[in-house]
Amino acid sequence: MTQGKKPNKKAERIYIFDTTLRDGNQTDRNKMTVEQKVTLAHQLAKLGVDAIEAGFPESNETDLVSMEKIAREVEGPIIYGLARTTIRDIEAVHNVIQYSKRPGIHTFIATSEEHMKKKLHMSAEQVMKEAVKAVKISKNYVPNVIFSPEDATRSNRDFLVEILGRVIKAGATVINIPDTVGLSTPETYEGLIASLIKNVEGIGNVRLSTHIHNDRGLATAVTLAGIRAGAREVQCTINGIGERAGNASLEEVVINLKDTRFRMPRSMKGDCYGNDFYTNIKTELIYQTSRMLVSFTGNEPGHHKPIVGKNTFQHEAGIHQIKPGIYEIIPAEIIGRKGGILVIGAHSGKNGVVQAAKQLGYHLTPSQVKMVLSNVKSLEEVRTEVTGEDLAALIEEAAITVPERYKLIDVIYSGGGKHKKHATVIMHIDGKQVTEMAYGDGPVDAACNAIKGITGLDINMHVEKYDPLGAGSGVQLKVKASIPLDGRRFFGIGVDTDSVIAQVKAYVSCLNRAAYLARNGNSRH
Ligand code: MN
């Protein structure tokens, strides 16, 4: 299915207004550099959003720099900036967005009793004048003007009807109805939009838009209710980031508006919003965009976040023996992800491992299956999650014996005392003997540093688990470790009565697996 395809002739287009760079960027967790903001804006344009709110200079002066760059460079969507109703704010926005081929100004003022009295110290009459003035000034500068009555959902209904009629007359092209504090239910918001459509003069000449916060976990539902009532534009953010509990998330709203009925039983086909609406979003770029934002902010969405969470397309092997479509009503490919990822966990039995291995192209012997299962169990004792990636590595570990490119001959290290720790490592690489000495925070760190010097690979080991093989002072210690390389994780094991050497052996074992498997690939399809 291509983007923007009408599911049926009567389906109506919903415009996507992305405010990741404004509302999303307003919390400290999501701060981005100018470069990152511009890169993200380009990605949003590729994604197919209809409008980008590039910033709010009043709350963040550095926005001016990124906004101007975005206005100059990013083509396709309308580029908006947010302004209060003051001339100063509006001019600040205009000065930078004027370089866009499609500039827009989004101006707002609070209309609730609460905000007018306690925040603005203005009468309703004054607020009305301010709003009309701001829209007129903006309209002199740009063709696209959005007006938002801030805290609309707590505002007096008659006052809203009146002020909106006036700003429409003054030239607003989009009227946004924000649920600034996230208090609406789908029913109350649907009722509000319906009554505005019925009562506001000239409302038929503008587009109505939603801006919903997720304080009660209802942002997507309330947004869809707004659409049901007649709103045709949605303000939203990637991964749902934003003030407090965040905004309606772009991916959730867009996927709900996509026609995915082919995965639904016939009796439910009427239940899909994608039957009546569509967007121009290229949904196959959603996941890529989500990951770009995470890489810029470091703010990972919850693992169970719909559409973009890490866990969303994973299935515990042994419970959901999976074929696409059995448990996934949203085809993973339409958002650019891989579906049917098997995860192994406490509930997975032999069958789960066998199936997962088959997916990776391996046929395991019963003893190899046993080995994978016991390694999964030991990983689970120390980790909250064993991912599909971990499982793949454990299966490879059991299925393939790798040649020893690196062979540890000896480690001589200094222990105890207060002096800086050092270690000398003697190794064979491809059969040649090499000796290296290095310092470190402890003997293991020193030895690993020496090995890094020998291999030229600056990769840190992550120790997963220590297992004493018995009791008493002379027992062997089994160390399980992993290293990351080329976006994958490679496991290794080291066994020795000397705990330092056991760890160093585990590190070398990881390196051998990485050297072999990264070079030879694997037989994953
Ligand atoms: Mn907001």
Residues whose N, C-alpha, C, O or C-beta is under 5 A from the ligand:
A	BS01	MN	D23
